[in-house]
Amino acid sequence: MTEHRPGGILLQQIFEQLSDGKLHPGSELAAALGVSRTAVWKSIGALRALGMAIESVPRQGYRVLHPFTPLSADRIAARFDAHTQAALCDGAVLWSTTSTNALLLSRPAPPPGRCEYRIAEHQSAGRGRRGRSWLAAPGGALCLSVSWSYAALPPDVGALSLAIGVGIWRVLRRFGLATPMLKWPNDVFLGARKLCGVLLELRAEVAGPALVVVGIGLNCQLDDLSRRQVGDTGTEPADLFDAGATEVDRNQWAAALITETVATLQAFGETGFASFLDDWRAADALTGKAVSVRGVQGEIPGIAAGIDADGALQVQTAAGMQRFTSGDVSVRTQS
């Protein structure tokens, strides 16, 4: 699987030039990058097609409507603590790839207790849970994946995705933002709007080592177009500014999320879900709400009653208390 796409180098260069939010004349961009103004114009069109909000001001140039900080592997690494640095085998920031999760799954597994990460500004086939697409315009989100190896699969691995959600919740709280909530199994919400999603994938051998890849998509700064595109999928989005952030350095957020994910994966291998259960229950967005759970048995309505010690969702239904280990949950409007 290809990590870099040579045809995207010019897009990345123009993307980085525009990141400050200032006006950049097409002639100056062309001269700085050693290309024609036509090539710049085509690249601006390509960036817009990827979802970026770029304004054209006649006779003055181009600018992005929302300035951002380009991602840098060096800036991210400078923020890692000693524990994360010791665990890291390899990490990279890419301009474009199909999926950071798929990329790490295609690579050899790191040694047990070690990790790799990949971050991309653009994913051509970004994925969410249950085969859904993850939409993210370059510069406005974090699309990162962390791979980790266990010598043997933890016995309660079904709750690992919940533990990852707790780790993200802890990071958000440390940044002092509006109180986030966790929607089973691992989505992070602000009220009724989705701020962050998690996709966990496994590659394991029977009674042998296991590779875990954790994909995290965090909305950092969404423009109106991105909000409409995500909203059209049936999910209302939120970003870090909605949560109260006054500025967002995505390198700082990436380092914090990778660090916490590594710590979560290690702690889960040692103690399982027990050390995450109380925080999950404190952040549970569903308890007491009317919900519908959609799974292999169809759609089952009931009242969410929290999670059990294994991370399974408990729902009080017409047939009594039922326990769910997988499925889609939606909140119902009570009449």
WOHU-V67246 format. One record per pair of residues at least 4 apart in sequence whose C-alpha atoms are under 7 Angstrom apart, sorted by sequence separation. I is the first residue (numbers start at 1). GAP is how many residues later the second one is. D is the distance in whole Angstrom. If there is no record, write none. Layout:
i,gap,d
I,GAP,D
I,GAP,D
This chain:
i,gap,d
8,4,6
9,4,6
10,4,6
11,4,6
12,4,6
13,4,6
14,4,6
15,4,6
18,4,7
24,4,7
25,4,6
26,4,6
27,4,6
28,4,6
29,4,6
30,4,6
31,4,7
35,4,6
36,4,7
37,4,6
38,4,6
39,4,6
40,4,6
41,4,6
42,4,6
43,4,6
44,4,6
45,4,6
46,4,6
47,4,7
48,4,5
57,4,5
72,4,6
73,4,6
74,4,6
75,4,7
76,4,7
80,4,6
81,4,6
82,4,6
83,4,6
84,4,6
99,4,6
100,4,6
101,4,6
102,4,6
103,4,7
110,4,6
127,4,6
128,4,5
136,4,7
137,4,7
153,4,7
159,4,7
160,4,6
161,4,6
162,4,6
163,4,6
164,4,6
165,4,6
166,4,6
167,4,6
168,4,6
169,4,6
170,4,6
171,4,6
172,4,7
173,4,6
182,4,6
183,4,5
189,4,5
190,4,6
205,4,6
222,4,6
223,4,6
224,4,6
225,4,6
226,4,6
227,4,6
228,4,6
231,4,5
238,4,6
239,4,7
240,4,7
241,4,5
249,4,7
250,4,6
251,4,6
252,4,6
253,4,6
254,4,6
255,4,6
256,4,6
257,4,6
258,4,6
259,4,6
260,4,6
261,4,6
262,4,6
263,4,6
264,4,6
265,4,6
266,4,7
267,4,6
268,4,4
271,4,7
273,4,6
276,4,6
277,4,6
278,4,6
279,4,6
280,4,6
294,4,6
295,4,6
307,4,5
308,4,6
316,4,6
317,4,6
24,5,7
30,5,5
47,5,6
48,5,6
56,5,6
57,5,6
80,5,6
110,5,6
127,5,6
128,5,6
136,5,6
172,5,6
182,5,6
183,5,6
189,5,4
190,5,6
204,5,6
205,5,6
222,5,6
230,5,6
231,5,5
240,5,6
241,5,6
268,5,6
294,5,4
307,5,5
308,5,7
316,5,4
317,5,7
30,6,5
48,6,7
56,6,5
127,6,5
128,6,5
173,6,7
182,6,5
183,6,7
188,6,6
189,6,5
204,6,4
230,6,7
231,6,7
293,6,6
294,6,6
307,6,5
315,6,6
316,6,6
30,7,5
55,7,6
56,7,7
126,7,6
127,7,5
181,7,6
182,7,6
188,7,6
189,7,7
203,7,6
204,7,6
230,7,7
292,7,6
293,7,5
306,7,6
307,7,6
314,7,7
315,7,5
54,8,7
55,8,5
126,8,5
180,8,6
181,8,5
188,8,5
203,8,5
292,8,5
293,8,6
306,8,6
314,8,6
315,8,6
54,9,6
55,9,6
126,9,7
180,9,6
181,9,6
187,9,6
188,9,6
202,9,6
203,9,7
292,9,4
305,9,5
314,9,5
27,10,6
30,10,6
54,10,4
55,10,7
180,10,5
187,10,5
202,10,5
227,10,6
291,10,6
292,10,6
304,10,6
305,10,5
313,10,6
314,10,6
26,11,6
53,11,6
54,11,6
169,11,7
186,11,7
187,11,6
201,11,6
202,11,6
291,11,6
304,11,4
305,11,7
312,11,6
313,11,5
53,12,6
186,12,6
201,12,5
290,12,6
291,12,6
303,12,5
304,12,6
312,12,5
313,12,6
200,13,6
201,13,7
290,13,5
291,13,6
302,13,6
303,13,5
312,13,5
26,14,7
200,14,5
289,14,6
290,14,6
302,14,5
303,14,7
122,15,7
199,15,6
200,15,6
288,15,6
289,15,6
302,15,4
122,16,6
199,16,5
288,16,5
301,16,6
121,17,5
165,17,7
198,17,6
199,17,7
222,17,6
287,17,5
288,17,6
100,18,6
121,18,7
198,18,5
221,18,6
286,18,6
287,18,5
73,19,6
100,19,7
197,19,6
198,19,7
219,19,7
220,19,5
221,19,6
287,19,5
73,20,6
100,20,7
197,20,5
219,20,5
220,20,5
221,20,7
72,21,6
165,21,5
196,21,6
197,21,7
219,21,7
71,22,7
121,22,7
165,22,7
196,22,4
97,23,7
120,23,6
162,23,6
165,23,7
195,23,6
196,23,6
96,24,6
99,24,5
119,24,6
120,24,7
161,24,7
162,24,5
195,24,6
89,25,6
91,25,5
92,25,7
93,25,6
94,25,6
95,25,5
96,25,6
97,25,7
98,25,5
99,25,7
119,25,4
161,25,6
87,26,7
88,26,6
89,26,6
90,26,5
91,26,5
92,26,5
93,26,5
94,26,5
95,26,5
96,26,5
97,26,5
98,26,5
99,26,6
118,26,6
119,26,6
87,27,5
88,27,5
89,27,6
90,27,7
91,27,6
92,27,6
93,27,6
94,27,7
95,27,6
96,27,6
97,27,6
98,27,5
99,27,5
118,27,5
87,28,6
88,28,6
98,28,7
117,28,6
118,28,7
117,29,4
116,30,6
117,30,6
115,31,7
116,31,5
11,32,6
115,32,5
116,32,7
277,32,7
295,32,5
115,33,5
294,33,5
295,33,7
114,34,6
293,34,6
294,34,5
25,35,6
26,35,6
113,35,7
114,35,6
293,35,6
294,35,6
11,36,7
25,36,4
113,36,6
293,36,5
23,37,7
24,37,5
25,37,6
112,37,4
113,37,6
292,37,6
293,37,7
23,38,6
24,38,5
110,38,7
111,38,6
112,38,5
291,38,7
292,38,5
23,39,5
24,39,6
110,39,6
112,39,5
161,39,6
291,39,6
292,39,6
23,40,5
109,40,7
291,40,4
292,40,7
22,41,6
194,41,7
290,41,6
291,41,5
21,42,5
194,42,6
195,42,6
289,42,7
290,42,5
21,43,5
104,43,6
193,43,5
194,43,5
195,43,5
21,44,6
100,44,6
101,44,6
193,44,5
194,44,5
195,44,6
290,44,7
18,45,6
19,45,7
21,45,6
100,45,6
193,45,5
18,46,6
21,46,4
20,47,5
19,48,5
20,48,7
190,48,7
19,49,5
19,50,6
19,51,7
16,54,6
152,55,7
152,56,5
153,56,7
151,57,7
152,57,5
153,57,6
151,58,4
152,58,6
150,59,6
151,59,6
149,60,7
150,60,5
149,61,6
150,61,7
149,62,5
148,63,6
149,63,6
147,64,7
148,64,5
147,65,6
148,65,6
178,65,5
147,66,4
177,66,5
178,66,6
146,67,6
147,67,6
177,67,6
145,68,7
146,68,5
177,68,7
70,69,7
145,69,5
146,69,7
129,70,6
145,70,4
68,71,6
128,71,6
144,71,6
145,71,6
144,72,5
143,73,6
144,73,7
143,74,5
142,75,6
143,75,7
142,76,5
141,77,6
142,77,7
141,78,5
142,78,7
140,79,7
141,79,5
140,80,5
141,80,6
140,81,5
140,82,6
12,83,6
52,85,6
171,85,7
51,86,5
52,86,6
171,86,7
50,87,6
168,89,7
4,90,7
3,91,7
4,91,7
5,91,7
4,92,6
4,93,7
167,93,6
3,94,6
167,94,6
135,95,7
164,97,7
167,97,6
164,100,6
163,101,7
182,101,6
183,101,6
1,102,7
109,102,6
181,102,5
182,102,5
183,102,5
181,103,6
182,103,5
183,103,6
181,104,5
105,108,7
104,109,7
163,110,7
166,110,7
101,112,6
163,113,6
166,113,7
101,114,6
159,114,6
166,114,6
154,115,6
156,116,6
162,149,7
159,151,6
159,152,5
156,154,7
79,173,7
51,175,7
76,175,5
80,175,6
84,175,6
75,176,6
76,176,7
79,176,6
76,178,7
84,178,7
71,179,7
72,179,7
76,179,5
80,179,7
69,180,6
71,180,6
69,181,6
